[in-house]
Amino acid sequence: MSRRRTQRPKPQPTPRPEQLSPAAPCPCGLPASYADCCGRFHRGGLAAPTAELLMRSRYSAFALRDEAYLLRSWDPVTRPERIDFDPRITWTGLEVLGHTDGGPFHTEGTVTFRAHYREQGDPGLMTERSHFVRHEGAWVYHAELSD
């Protein structure tokens, strides 16, 4: 009797921002197209008006591997030189658990979220509380806060 080996399906490559259809659902999970949601921030010229929308746009940028946007939306004080994306990870969903401040009239804010992913086919979950600040009038990611 011979045994057949079953192979896991290979993960599909993550689309780049320029490859994602503007009409596609936004990776951040809000009920809008990518073009009308995070895509408008990724294209540049428009800044996220709240810390939560910046966090959502950064999640979408991670899902799409948009290094330029991630670096542009990172506080220069804590920004790395580059982003090392893990090719084994595919981001699959986002839940915003809560936020403090981070509105149009604040200078700081935090957003707590849960990001779902698949790593070589296995599901995973990451929870983070992120700190955002204003830099030259725009919201930027400053750092992950520990509990």
FISERO-824226 format. One record per residue: residue in one letter; chain; x, y, z of N, C-alpha, C in turn. Coordinates in steps of 0.001 Angstrom, whole numbers, padded with zeros to 6 digits. Atoms other than C-alpha are relative to their C-alpha. Last residue first. Layout:
<nodes>
+--------+--------+---------+---------+---------+---------+---------+---------+---------+---------+---------+
: residu : chaine :     n_X :     n_Y :     n_Z :    ca_X :    ca_Y :    ca_Z :     c_X :     c_Y :     c_Z :
+--------+--------+---------+---------+---------+---------+---------+---------+---------+---------+---------+
:      A :      A :       X :       Y :       Z :       X :       Y :       Z :       X :       Y :       Z :
...
+--------+--------+---------+---------+---------+---------+---------+---------+---------+---------+---------+
</nodes>
This chain:
<nodes>
+--------+--------+---------+---------+---------+---------+---------+---------+---------+---------+---------+
: residu : chaine :     n_X :     n_Y :     n_Z :    ca_X :    ca_Y :    ca_Z :     c_X :     c_Y :     c_Z :
+--------+--------+---------+---------+---------+---------+---------+---------+---------+---------+---------+
:      D :      A :  001043 : -000106 : -001032 :  001212 :  046822 :  030121 :  000524 : -000039 :  001397 :
:      S :      A :  000146 :  001243 : -000763 :  003933 :  047561 :  027630 : -001045 :  000229 :  001082 :
:      L :      A : -000022 : -000172 : -001456 :  003441 :  050353 :  025125 : -000122 : -001347 :  000676 :
:      E :      A :  000893 :  000942 : -000666 :  004377 :  049925 :  021465 :  000163 :  000216 :  001493 :
:      A :      A : -000551 :  001220 : -000584 :  006011 :  053052 :  020107 : -001113 : -000907 :  000492 :
:      H :      A : -001186 : -000257 : -000815 :  005655 :  056408 :  018341 :  000612 : -001303 :  000495 :
:      Y :      A : -000207 :  001088 : -000966 :  003269 :  055929 :  015412 :  001277 :  000292 :  000766 :
:      V :      A : -001029 :  000975 :  000337 :  002602 :  059263 :  013734 :  000054 : -001053 :  001105 :
:      W :      A : -000162 :  001147 : -000888 : -000383 :  061632 :  013686 :  001098 : -000907 : -000532 :
:      A :      A :  000581 :  001275 :  000444 :  000184 :  064791 :  011678 :  000227 : -001090 :  001046 :
:      G :      A :  001444 : -000061 :  000225 :  000660 :  068397 :  012854 : -000664 : -001300 : -000384 :
:      E :      A :  000258 : -001006 :  001037 :  004444 :  068521 :  012505 : -001468 : -000016 : -000427 :
:      H :      A : -001294 : -000485 :  000462 :  004604 :  065350 :  014576 : -000280 :  000909 : -001185 :
:      R :      A :  000026 : -000903 :  001145 :  001562 :  064464 :  016644 :  001427 :  000420 : -000321 :
:      V :      A : -000222 : -001410 : -000330 :  001882 :  061430 :  018870 : -000173 :  000825 : -001273 :
:      F :      A : -000088 : -000895 :  001151 :  000755 :  057802 :  018800 :  000169 :  001431 :  000486 :
:      H :      A : -000008 : -001404 : -000397 :  001285 :  055064 :  021389 :  000237 :  000847 : -001246 :
:      S :      A : -000934 : -000898 :  000682 :  000363 :  051490 :  020492 : -000193 :  001441 :  000453 :
:      R :      A :  000477 : -001339 : -000367 : -001227 :  048847 :  022691 :  001050 :  000966 : -000518 :
:      E :      A : -000942 : -001087 : -000254 : -000642 :  045502 :  021021 : -000752 :  001236 :  000456 :
:      T :      A :  000699 : -001097 : -000662 : -002271 :  042095 :  020672 :  001030 :  001053 :  000357 :
:      M :      A : -000907 : -000935 : -000651 : -000939 :  039601 :  018122 : -000851 :  001114 :  000613 :
:      L :      A :  000655 : -001183 : -000542 : -002821 :  036507 :  017029 :  001042 :  000854 :  000690 :
:      G :      A : -000680 : -000663 : -001100 : -001825 :  033508 :  014981 : -000723 :  001270 :  000377 :
:      P :      A :  000519 : -001281 : -000483 : -003366 :  030991 :  012606 :  000804 :  000534 :  001183 :
:      D :      A :  000510 :  000121 : -001368 : -001180 :  028314 :  010981 : -000487 :  001365 :  000496 :
:      G :      A :  001273 :  000700 : -000078 : -000852 :  028325 :  007181 : -000598 : -000113 :  001379 :
:      Q :      A : -000136 :  001263 :  000711 :  002839 :  029237 :  007021 : -001258 : -000854 :  000182 :
:      E :      A : -001435 :  000199 :  000206 :  002168 :  031980 :  009523 :  000179 : -001400 : -000545 :
:      R :      A : -000319 :  001394 :  000257 : -001409 :  033193 :  009326 :  001505 : -000051 : -000252 :
:      Y :      A : -000878 :  000317 :  001117 : -002402 :  036479 :  010862 :  000077 : -001507 : -000186 :
:      H :      A : -000002 :  001424 :  000329 : -004859 :  038158 :  013181 :  000896 : -000227 : -001205 :
:      A :      A : -000232 :  000276 :  001417 : -004183 :  041594 :  014644 :  000100 : -001511 : -000197 :
:      R :      A : -000356 :  001402 :  000188 : -005678 :  042575 :  018012 :  000107 : -000233 : -001506 :
:      F :      A :  000583 :  000774 :  001092 : -005812 :  046233 :  018898 :  000493 : -001441 :  000028 :
:      T :      A : -000235 :  001409 : -000295 : -005211 :  048774 :  021623 : -000717 : -000809 : -001067 :
:      V :      A :  000974 :  000895 :  000620 : -004905 :  052364 :  020433 :  000415 : -001420 :  000352 :
:      T :      A : -000365 :  001414 :  000053 : -003160 :  055103 :  022373 : -001131 : -000761 : -000680 :
:      G :      A :  001082 :  000967 : -000106 : -003249 :  058854 :  021972 :  000549 : -001412 : -000005 :
:      E :      A : -000442 :  001373 : -000236 : -001172 :  061983 :  022009 : -001221 : -000898 :  000043 :
:      T :      A : -001384 :  000066 :  000467 : -001540 :  065603 :  020815 :  000603 : -001387 :  000195 :
:      H :      A : -000979 :  000535 : -000947 : -005320 :  065741 :  021019 :  001402 :  000050 : -000602 :
:      F :      A : -000498 : -001091 : -000839 : -007747 :  067997 :  019098 :  001003 : -000461 :  001052 :
:      P :      A : -000475 : -001164 :  000760 : -008477 :  065707 :  016120 :  000609 :  001111 :  000856 :
:      G :      A :  000953 : -000651 :  000888 : -008706 :  062626 :  018318 :  000579 :  001221 : -000683 :
:      G :      A : -000295 :  000274 :  001398 : -005988 :  060386 :  019738 : -000965 :  000622 : -000992 :
:      D :      A : -000352 : -001232 :  000719 : -007456 :  060290 :  023249 :  000232 : -000315 : -001479 :
:      T :      A :  000078 : -001162 : -000889 : -007603 :  056781 :  024643 :  000515 :  001193 : -000789 :
:      H :      A : -000969 : -001084 :  000194 : -008381 :  053797 :  022445 : -000193 :  001047 :  001085 :
:      G :      A :  000256 : -001236 : -000723 : -010115 :  050452 :  022489 :  001050 :  001043 : -000304 :
:      L :      A :  000555 :  000314 : -001318 : -010206 :  046867 :  021252 : -000319 :  001249 :  000809 :
:      V :      A : -000385 : -001096 : -000890 : -009715 :  047530 :  017544 : -000715 : -000240 :  001320 :
:      E :      A :  001032 : -000398 : -000961 : -009958 :  044179 :  015777 :  000552 :  001142 :  000838 :
:      L :      A : -000321 : -000982 : -001033 : -007925 :  043474 :  012641 : -001217 :  000256 :  000869 :
:      G :      A :  001110 : -000724 : -000611 : -007864 :  040625 :  010162 :  000444 :  000884 :  001148 :
:      T :      A :  001338 :  000432 :  000420 : -005835 :  038338 :  007907 : -001157 :  000749 :  000643 :
:      W :      A :  000927 : -000637 : -000939 : -002192 :  039444 :  007921 : -001420 : -000222 : -000504 :
:      T :      A :  001058 : -000669 :  000745 : -000060 :  036959 :  005963 : -000983 :  000546 :  001029 :
:      I :      A :  001195 : -000517 : -000667 :  003199 :  035939 :  007613 : -000918 :  000699 : -000988 :
:      R :      A :  000853 :  001117 : -000415 :  005855 :  033640 :  006103 : -001329 :  000464 :  000570 :
:      P :      A :  000744 :  000526 :  001145 :  007447 :  036512 :  004138 : -000919 : -001164 :  000357 :
:      D :      A : -000176 :  001443 : -000057 :  008384 :  038251 :  007416 : -000821 : -000613 : -001134 :
:      F :      A :  001238 :  000762 :  000053 :  008642 :  041930 :  006559 :  000326 : -001486 :  000028 :
:      D :      A : -000268 :  001373 :  000423 :  011839 :  043649 :  007685 : -001305 : -000786 :  000064 :
:      I :      A :  000941 :  000973 : -000553 :  011075 :  047361 :  007764 :  000382 : -001372 : -000541 :
:      R :      A :  000774 :  000777 :  000961 :  013852 :  049884 :  007215 : -000916 : -000965 :  000737 :
:      E :      A : -000463 : -000341 :  001348 :  015891 :  052576 :  008910 : -000805 : -000718 : -001067 :
:      P :      A : -001160 :  000787 :  000447 :  013876 :  052280 :  012116 :  000419 :  000447 : -001399 :
:      R :      A :  000105 :  000678 :  001296 :  011629 :  055127 :  013314 :  001261 : -000808 : -000315 :
:      T :      A : -000060 :  001449 : -000224 :  011744 :  055975 :  017045 :  000015 : -000815 : -001290 :
:      V :      A : -000774 :  000297 : -001207 :  012462 :  059744 :  017043 :  000192 : -001511 :  000185 :
:      P :      A : -001433 :  000005 :  000307 :  011303 :  060139 :  013431 :  000880 : -000348 :  001198 :
:      D :      A : -000665 : -001129 : -000656 :  007786 :  059132 :  014563 :  001501 : -000066 : -000312 :
:      W :      A : -000696 :  000375 : -001236 :  006503 :  056551 :  012058 :  000702 :  001232 :  000551 :
:      S :      A :  000961 : -000205 : -001089 :  003929 :  057440 :  009359 :  000576 : -000384 :  001367 :
:      R :      A :  000509 : -001377 :  000041 :  006511 :  057943 :  006588 : -000912 :  000300 :  001189 :
:      L :      A : -001085 : -000885 : -000440 :  008277 :  054700 :  007527 : -000453 :  001452 :  000056 :
:      L :      A : -000305 :  000294 : -001404 :  005048 :  052710 :  007343 :  001099 :  000911 :  000525 :
:      Y :      A :  001019 : -000612 : -000858 :  004017 :  054451 :  004131 :  000308 : -000242 :  001473 :
:      A :      A : -000093 : -001460 :  000091 :  007291 :  053659 :  002359 : -001019 :  000668 :  000916 :
:      E :      A : -001056 : -000515 : -000871 :  007325 :  050059 :  003606 :  000058 :  001529 : -000002 :
:      D :      A : -000263 : -001356 :  000502 :  003995 :  049151 :  002021 :  001003 :  000681 :  000934 :
:      R :      A : -001460 : -000170 :  000033 :  003973 :  045416 :  002695 :  000409 :  001335 : -000631 :
:      L :      A : -000376 : -000213 :  001400 :  000269 :  045129 :  001845 :  001505 :  000159 : -000211 :
:      A :      A :  000622 :  001061 :  000788 : -000740 :  043629 :  005203 :  000431 :  000074 : -001459 :
:      F :      A : -000719 :  001242 : -000303 :  001767 :  045906 :  006947 : -000564 : -001136 : -000848 :
:      A :      A : -001319 : -000115 :  000625 :  000298 :  048915 :  005114 :  000856 : -001227 :  000311 :
:      S :      A :  000172 :  000273 :  001431 : -003211 :  047795 :  006080 :  001341 :  000061 : -000723 :
:      Y :      A :  000282 :  001437 :  000105 : -002123 :  047660 :  009734 : -000130 : -000378 : -001480 :
:      R :      A : -001291 :  000671 : -000166 : -000582 :  051127 :  009286 : -000178 : -001522 : -000038 :
:      S :      A : -000727 : -000143 :  001266 : -003846 :  052459 :  007864 :  001372 : -000667 :  000082 :
:      R :      A :  000635 :  000851 :  001004 : -005740 :  051038 :  010843 :  000757 :  000075 : -001334 :
:      M :      A : -000327 :  001385 : -000335 : -003253 :  052611 :  013270 : -000607 : -000948 : -001026 :
:      L :      A : -001402 :  000214 :  000354 : -003565 :  055959 :  011485 :  000391 : -001444 :  000287 :
:      L :      A : -000072 :  000135 :  001457 : -007355 :  055704 :  011623 :  001443 : -000166 : -000470 :
:      E :      A :  000570 :  001283 :  000401 : -007142 :  055012 :  015356 :  000053 : -000193 : -001516 :
:      A :      A : -000990 :  001049 : -000250 : -004725 :  057899 :  015961 : -000553 : -001363 : -000427 :
:      T :      A : -000008 :  000522 : -001372 : -007173 :  060281 :  014338 :  001077 : -001067 :  000128 :
:      P :      A :  000421 : -001008 : -000966 : -007256 :  062589 :  011280 : -000019 : -000463 :  001451 :
:      A :      A :  001072 :  000571 : -000821 : -005137 :  060286 :  009073 : -000389 :  001004 :  001083 :
:      A :      A : -000420 :  000608 : -001262 : -003042 :  062491 :  006800 : -001214 : -000540 :  000749 :
:      L :      A :  001077 : -000056 : -000983 : -003842 :  063184 :  003145 :  000455 : -000737 :  001238 :
:      G :      A :  000760 : -001233 :  000182 : -001182 :  064037 :  000555 : -001140 :  000164 :  000993 :
:      G :      A : -000665 : -001236 : -000417 :  000105 :  060497 :  000387 : -000887 :  001204 : -000246 :
:      R :      A : -000404 : -000748 :  001196 : -001155 :  057493 : -001615 :  000735 :  001286 :  000344 :
:      H :      A : -001190 :  000617 :  000585 : -001162 :  055391 :  001564 :  000508 :  000779 : -001210 :
:      F :      A : -001152 : -000402 : -000813 : -003601 :  057786 :  003251 :  001300 : -000543 : -000605 :
:      R :      A : -000120 : -001461 :  000115 : -006246 :  057533 :  000506 :  001167 :  000528 :  000833 :
:      G :      A : -000709 : -000364 :  001228 : -005595 :  053790 :  000289 :  000194 :  001494 : -000145 :
:      C :      A : -001432 : -000169 : -000250 : -006611 :  053366 :  003928 :  000790 :  000411 : -001235 :
:      C :      A : -000374 :  000172 : -001410 : -010335 :  053971 :  003318 :  001510 :  000253 :  000139 :
:      D :      A :  000702 : -000981 : -000822 : -011825 :  055234 :  000050 :  000403 : -000056 :  001473 :
:      A :      A : -000244 : -001357 :  000510 : -009321 :  053449 : -002187 : -000614 :  001063 :  000894 :
:      Y :      A : -001367 : -000390 : -000325 : -009370 :  050260 : -000059 :  000265 :  001448 : -000425 :
:      S :      A : -001002 :  000513 :  000937 : -013136 :  050107 : -000364 :  001378 :  000478 :  000455 :
:      A :      A : -000257 : -000926 :  001109 : -015216 :  050779 :  002702 :  001005 : -000658 : -000923 :
:      P :      A :  000847 :  000312 :  001164 : -016774 :  048754 :  005515 :  000133 :  001025 : -001125 :
:      L :      A :  001116 : -000942 :  000054 : -013828 :  049025 :  007932 : -000803 : -000258 : -001275 :
:      G :      A :  001273 :  000533 : -000486 : -011794 :  045824 :  008195 : -001162 :  000975 :  000029 :
:      C :      A :  000183 : -000392 : -001402 : -008266 :  047241 :  007998 : -001342 : -000450 :  000568 :
:      P :      A : -000533 :  000989 : -000942 : -007583 :  045228 :  004800 : -000271 :  000339 :  001463 :
:      C :      A : -001214 : -000466 : -000676 : -009913 :  047561 :  002836 :  000484 : -001066 :  000987 :
:      P :      A :  000228 : -000364 : -001406 : -012363 :  045711 :  000620 :  001315 :  000410 :  000654 :
:      A :      A : -000093 :  001135 : -000926 : -011295 :  045797 : -003033 : -000324 :  000456 :  001418 :
:      A :      A :  001346 :  000380 : -000433 : -012557 :  048702 : -005188 :  000005 : -001165 :  000998 :
:      P :      A :  000570 : -001071 : -000821 : -009096 :  050310 : -005462 : -001388 : -000348 :  000536 :
:      S :      A :  001018 : -000767 :  000707 : -007817 :  046927 : -006678 : -000549 :  001093 :  000905 :
:      L :      A :  001315 :  000170 : -000611 : -004735 :  045853 : -004808 : -000993 :  000889 : -000740 :
:      Q :      A :  000645 :  001172 :  000577 : -001678 :  045595 : -007050 : -001407 : -000215 :  000554 :
:      E :      A :  000316 : -000301 :  001387 : -000350 :  049139 : -006408 : -000690 : -001177 : -000689 :
:      P :      A :  001056 : -001012 :  000098 : -000616 :  048518 : -002682 : -000398 :  000285 : -001446 :
:      R :      A : -000617 : -001299 : -000279 :  001397 :  045281 : -003041 : -001104 :  001040 : -000134 :
:      P :      A : -000035 : -001040 :  001038 : -000627 :  042077 : -002915 :  000718 :  001248 :  000488 :
:      T :      A :  000759 : -001155 : -000464 :  000445 :  039391 : -000450 :  000057 :  001080 : -001063 :
:      P :      A : -000799 : -001196 : -000283 :  001624 :  036314 : -002290 : -000906 :  001152 :  000431 :
:      Q :      A :  000024 : -000915 :  001130 : -000729 :  033365 : -001932 :  000853 :  001209 :  000330 :
:      P :      A :  000675 : -001273 : -000238 :  000277 :  030857 :  000688 :  000093 :  000884 : -001240 :
:      K :      A : -000966 : -001081 : -000196 :  001227 :  027483 : -000767 : -000755 :  001291 :  000259 :
:      P :      A : -000047 : -000966 :  001104 : -001441 :  024876 : -000264 :  001000 :  001103 :  000326 :
:      R :      A :  000782 : -001199 : -000307 : -000390 :  022313 :  002283 :  000020 :  000918 : -001203 :
:      Q :      A : -000745 : -001223 : -000237 :  000912 :  019162 :  000717 : -000960 :  001113 :  000349 :
:      T :      A :  000802 : -001177 :  000335 : -000638 :  015790 :  001020 :  000812 :  001220 :  000352 :
:      R :      A : -000304 : -001188 : -000805 :  001736 :  012901 :  000824 : -000919 :  001119 : -000434 :
:      R :      A : -000126 : -001260 :  000734 :  000245 :  009784 : -000604 :  000284 :  001114 :  000977 :
:      R :      A :  000567 : -001172 : -000684 :  000939 :  006502 :  001059 :  000226 :  001222 : -000851 :
:      S :      A : -000806 : -001210 :  000055 :  001454 :  003342 : -000961 : -000723 :  001133 :  000721 :
:      M :      A :  000846 : -001175 :  000000 :  000000 :  000000 :  000000 :  000892 :  001238 :  000000 :
+--------+--------+---------+---------+---------+---------+---------+---------+---------+---------+---------+
</nodes>
